[in-house]
Amino acid sequence: MSRADIAIIGTGPAGISAAITAKVRNKNIVLYGSRDLSQKMQAAEEILNYPGLPRTSGKAMAAAFEAQLKDLGIEITEKRVTSVYAMGDYFALQLSDNTMAEASSVILATGVVAGHPYPGEEQFLGRGVSYCATCDAPLYKGKDVTVIASSPAEEAEADYLAEVCGHVRYLPLYREQPKFTHAGIEVIREKPVEITGTTRVEALKTEQNSYPTSCVFILREAQFPAQLVPGIETDGTAVKANLQMCTNLPGVFVAGDLAGQPYQYIKSAGQGNVAAISAVSYLARQARKNL
């Protein structure tokens, strides 16, 4: 398995800036995210404070970012990173297609996740709570499972679950009508409020009902940082970092909204640049240790 110098997670201004800087510094990088870039950014009607792009729109800014990525030969890997594990001198990344990747350092630029984990989510993680359908579906072969989906992008994972599991309940947290290739998926328009059980998950409670289930697959566009990277220090939904964007875990850096307020595109891009420079310095220090 080839190992990247830097894995960058997120394709908003912070992740793109980090990728550009790392590429210019001649590092072997992998950029995980959406080729559509940040949906939040693209929805912005007018951006007034980004140098070089006066009175621009989010879509125009995204187009400029795409052009620069293309010019530098930076490709986007459209796989969700579900977990990042420190393995000593490198990091193992679990991906949504049930494969693994390796990197010598990691930059987190996933953006902030609104809200808080559901009651019971952290308690039952690995015991009936999962963030990756393709990874964990075989553990629930023939059983009833539930999906909490943040966007239509999760419908393909629900289809896969329906092929393996006994019955799939699907709770969309978006307005669009879900579309599946599998006919046996039950769509429930109710707000989830709690995951319950004893030693393992036994049910998902909504505002109206309680549904027995063997597993709750929580499919978000981005995970809460403590679930994504075990052991990382957080302050609410943000990751703690110093001015060099270093976290408490050596080799892990953060940038953008995930590093806390203010939520500004120019601030995110600047932090992405700093995070990449810090990652490059970290790699140099690690190389000197092996001399």
C-alpha positions as CSV (number, residue, x, y, z in Angstrom):
1,M,0.0,0.0,0.0
2,S,1.5,3.4,-1.0
3,R,1.6,6.0,1.7
4,A,0.9,9.7,1.0
5,D,3.0,12.4,2.7
6,I,-0.2,14.3,3.6
7,A,-3.8,13.3,3.6
8,I,-6.1,16.3,3.4
9,I,-9.8,15.8,4.3
10,G,-12.2,18.4,3.0
11,T,-12.6,20.4,-0.2
12,G,-13.7,23.8,1.1
13,P,-11.3,26.8,1.1
14,A,-9.2,25.3,3.9
15,G,-8.7,21.9,2.3
16,I,-8.0,23.4,-1.2
17,S,-5.6,25.9,0.2
18,A,-3.8,23.2,2.1
19,A,-3.6,21.0,-1.0
20,I,-2.2,23.8,-3.1
21,T,0.5,24.7,-0.6
22,A,1.5,21.1,0.0
23,K,1.7,20.4,-3.8
24,V,3.8,23.5,-4.3
25,R,6.1,22.2,-1.6
26,N,6.4,19.0,-3.7
27,K,4.7,16.7,-1.3
28,N,2.8,13.5,-2.3
29,I,-0.8,14.4,-1.2
30,V,-4.3,12.9,-1.4
31,L,-7.3,15.2,-1.2
32,Y,-10.5,13.6,0.0
33,G,-13.8,15.3,-0.6
34,S,-16.4,16.2,-3.2
35,R,-15.5,17.3,-6.7
36,D,-18.4,19.7,-6.4
37,L,-16.3,21.3,-3.6
38,S,-18.0,22.9,-0.6
39,Q,-21.8,23.1,-1.0
40,K,-21.9,25.8,1.6
41,M,-19.5,27.9,-0.3
42,Q,-21.3,27.4,-3.6
43,A,-24.5,28.6,-2.0
44,A,-23.0,32.0,-1.2
45,E,-24.6,34.7,-3.3
46,E,-21.9,37.3,-2.8
47,I,-18.5,37.3,-1.2
48,L,-16.9,40.7,-0.7
49,N,-13.7,40.1,1.3
50,Y,-11.7,37.5,-0.6
51,P,-8.5,39.1,-2.1
52,G,-8.2,38.7,-5.8
53,L,-11.9,37.8,-6.3
54,P,-13.8,41.1,-5.7
55,R,-17.6,40.9,-5.4
56,T,-17.6,37.3,-6.4
57,S,-20.2,34.5,-5.9
58,G,-19.6,31.2,-4.2
59,K,-20.0,29.4,-7.6
60,A,-17.4,31.7,-9.2
61,M,-15.0,31.1,-6.3
62,A,-15.4,27.4,-6.6
63,A,-14.7,27.6,-10.4
64,A,-11.5,29.5,-9.6
65,F,-10.5,26.9,-7.1
66,E,-11.2,24.1,-9.6
67,A,-9.1,25.8,-12.2
68,Q,-6.1,26.1,-9.9
69,L,-6.4,22.5,-8.8
70,K,-6.5,21.4,-12.4
71,D,-3.5,23.6,-13.2
72,L,-1.4,21.9,-10.5
73,G,-2.6,18.4,-11.3
74,I,-4.4,17.9,-8.0
75,E,-7.1,15.3,-8.1
76,I,-10.0,14.9,-5.6
77,T,-10.7,11.4,-4.2
78,E,-14.4,11.1,-3.7
79,K,-14.4,8.7,-0.8
80,R,-15.6,9.6,2.7
81,V,-13.0,9.2,5.4
82,T,-14.9,7.5,8.3
83,S,-12.0,7.1,10.8
84,V,-8.4,8.2,11.2
85,Y,-6.1,6.0,13.5
86,A,-2.7,7.0,14.7
87,M,-0.4,4.0,14.0
88,G,2.9,5.3,15.4
89,D,4.8,6.9,12.6
90,Y,1.8,7.1,10.2
91,F,-2.0,7.2,10.1
92,A,-4.4,4.7,8.8
93,L,-7.6,6.1,7.2
94,Q,-10.7,3.9,6.9
95,L,-12.7,4.8,3.8
96,S,-16.4,4.5,3.0
97,D,-15.8,1.8,0.4
98,N,-14.3,-0.5,3.2
99,T,-10.7,0.1,2.1
100,M,-7.8,1.6,4.0
101,A,-5.3,4.3,3.1
102,E,-2.1,5.5,4.8
103,A,-0.6,8.9,5.2
104,S,2.4,10.2,7.2
105,S,0.4,13.2,8.3
106,V,-3.2,14.4,8.2
107,I,-4.9,17.8,7.7
108,L,-8.5,18.0,8.9
109,A,-10.6,20.5,6.9
110,T,-14.0,18.9,7.0
111,G,-15.9,21.9,8.2
112,V,-17.9,22.1,11.4
113,V,-20.8,19.7,12.1
114,A,-23.9,21.4,13.3
115,G,-25.5,20.3,16.5
116,H,-24.3,17.5,18.8
117,P,-24.1,13.7,18.8
118,Y,-27.4,12.0,19.5
119,P,-27.8,10.7,23.1
120,G,-26.5,7.2,23.0
121,E,-24.4,7.7,19.8
122,E,-21.0,7.8,21.6
123,Q,-22.0,5.2,24.1
124,F,-22.9,2.6,21.5
125,L,-20.2,3.4,18.9
126,G,-19.0,0.0,17.6
127,R,-21.8,-1.7,19.4
128,G,-24.7,-0.9,17.1
129,V,-23.7,2.6,16.0
130,S,-21.8,2.9,12.7
131,Y,-20.7,5.7,10.4
132,C,-19.9,3.4,7.4
133,A,-22.6,1.2,5.8
134,T,-20.2,-0.5,3.3
135,C,-17.8,-1.2,6.1
136,D,-20.2,-2.7,8.7
137,A,-23.2,-4.1,6.7
138,P,-21.9,-7.7,6.8
139,L,-22.0,-7.6,10.6
140,Y,-25.8,-7.2,10.4
141,K,-26.6,-9.7,7.7
142,G,-30.3,-10.5,7.8
143,K,-31.0,-8.1,10.6
144,D,-33.1,-4.9,10.8
145,V,-31.1,-1.7,10.6
146,T,-31.8,2.0,10.5
147,V,-30.1,4.8,8.5
148,I,-30.0,8.5,9.5
149,A,-29.0,10.2,6.3
150,S,-27.9,13.8,6.0
151,S,-28.1,14.1,2.2
152,P,-29.2,12.2,-1.0
153,A,-25.6,11.0,-1.4
154,E,-26.3,8.4,1.3
155,E,-29.0,6.7,-0.7
156,A,-26.5,4.4,-2.4
157,E,-25.3,3.1,1.0
158,A,-28.9,2.4,1.9
159,D,-29.3,0.4,-1.3
160,Y,-26.3,-1.6,-0.3
161,L,-27.6,-2.3,3.2
162,A,-30.9,-3.5,1.7
163,E,-29.0,-6.1,-0.3
164,V,-27.4,-7.5,2.9
165,C,-29.6,-6.7,5.9
166,G,-33.1,-8.0,6.6
167,H,-35.0,-4.6,6.6
168,V,-33.8,-1.1,6.3
169,R,-35.5,2.0,7.7
170,Y,-34.3,5.3,6.2
171,L,-34.7,8.6,8.0
172,P,-33.8,11.4,5.6
173,L,-32.8,14.7,7.2
174,Y,-33.2,16.5,3.8
175,R,-36.3,17.7,1.8
176,E,-35.8,15.7,-1.4
177,Q,-37.7,12.5,-2.0
178,P,-35.3,9.6,-1.6
179,K,-34.7,7.4,-4.7
180,F,-33.5,3.8,-4.3
181,T,-32.8,1.0,-6.7
182,H,-34.0,-1.5,-4.0
183,A,-37.7,-1.6,-3.3
184,G,-37.6,-2.8,0.3
185,I,-36.4,0.4,2.0
186,E,-38.9,2.0,4.4
187,V,-38.7,5.8,4.4
188,I,-39.7,7.5,7.7
189,R,-40.1,11.2,7.9
190,E,-39.5,11.6,11.7
191,K,-36.8,13.4,13.7
192,P,-34.4,11.1,15.5
193,V,-33.8,12.0,19.1
194,E,-32.0,9.1,20.9
195,I,-30.3,5.8,20.5
196,T,-31.1,3.4,23.3
197,G,-30.1,-0.1,24.5
198,T,-28.3,-1.9,27.3
199,T,-24.9,-3.4,26.2
200,R,-25.8,-2.9,22.5
201,V,-28.2,-0.7,20.5
202,E,-31.8,-1.9,20.8
203,A,-33.8,0.9,19.4
204,L,-33.9,4.4,17.8
205,K,-36.3,6.8,19.3
206,T,-37.9,9.6,17.2
207,E,-40.1,12.4,18.3
208,Q,-43.1,10.2,17.5
209,N,-42.0,6.5,17.9
210,S,-39.4,4.0,19.0
211,Y,-38.1,1.6,16.3
212,P,-36.3,-1.7,17.3
213,T,-33.1,-2.0,15.4
214,S,-29.8,-3.9,15.5
215,C,-27.7,-1.0,14.2
216,V,-28.1,2.7,13.5
217,F,-26.0,3.9,10.6
218,I,-25.4,7.7,11.0
219,L,-24.3,8.9,7.6
220,R,-23.2,12.5,7.8
221,E,-21.2,14.6,5.2
222,A,-18.7,15.1,8.0
223,Q,-18.2,13.4,11.4
224,F,-17.8,15.0,14.7
225,P,-14.0,15.3,15.2
226,A,-13.8,13.1,18.3
227,Q,-15.5,10.3,16.3
228,L,-13.4,10.8,13.2
229,V,-10.0,10.9,15.0
230,P,-10.0,9.1,18.4
231,G,-8.1,11.0,21.0
232,I,-8.2,14.4,19.4
233,E,-8.9,17.3,21.8
234,T,-12.0,19.3,21.0
235,D,-13.8,22.4,22.3
236,G,-17.4,21.8,21.5
237,T,-17.6,21.0,17.8
238,A,-14.2,22.6,17.1
239,V,-10.8,21.0,17.3
240,K,-8.2,22.6,19.6
241,A,-5.1,23.9,17.8
242,N,-2.3,26.4,18.3
243,L,-1.4,29.2,15.8
244,Q,0.5,26.7,13.7
245,M,-2.7,24.6,13.4
246,C,-1.1,21.7,15.3
247,T,-3.5,19.6,17.4
248,N,-2.7,17.5,20.4
249,L,-1.9,14.6,18.1
250,P,1.6,14.9,16.5
251,G,1.1,14.8,12.7
252,V,-2.5,15.9,12.8
253,F,-3.4,19.5,11.8
254,V,-6.6,21.4,11.4
255,A,-7.9,24.3,9.4
256,G,-11.0,26.2,8.6
257,D,-14.4,26.1,10.3
258,L,-13.3,22.9,12.2
259,A,-10.7,25.0,14.0
260,G,-13.5,27.3,15.4
261,Q,-14.8,30.8,14.7
262,P,-14.8,33.1,12.9
263,Y,-16.4,31.2,10.0
264,Q,-14.8,33.1,7.1
265,Y,-13.6,31.8,3.7
266,I,-10.4,34.0,3.8
267,K,-9.6,32.8,7.3
268,S,-10.1,29.2,6.3
269,A,-7.8,29.5,3.3
270,G,-5.1,31.2,5.4
271,Q,-5.3,28.4,8.0
272,G,-5.1,25.8,5.2
273,N,-1.9,27.4,4.1
274,V,-0.5,27.4,7.6
275,A,-1.6,23.8,8.3
276,A,0.2,22.6,5.1
277,I,3.4,24.5,6.0
278,S,3.3,22.9,9.5
279,A,2.7,19.5,8.0
280,V,5.7,19.9,5.7
281,S,7.8,20.9,8.7
282,Y,6.6,17.9,10.7
283,L,7.6,15.6,7.9
284,A,11.0,17.1,7.7
285,R,11.5,16.6,11.5
286,Q,10.4,13.0,11.2
287,A,12.8,12.4,8.3
288,R,15.7,13.8,10.4
289,K,14.9,11.4,13.2
290,N,15.7,8.5,10.9
291,L,19.1,9.8,9.9
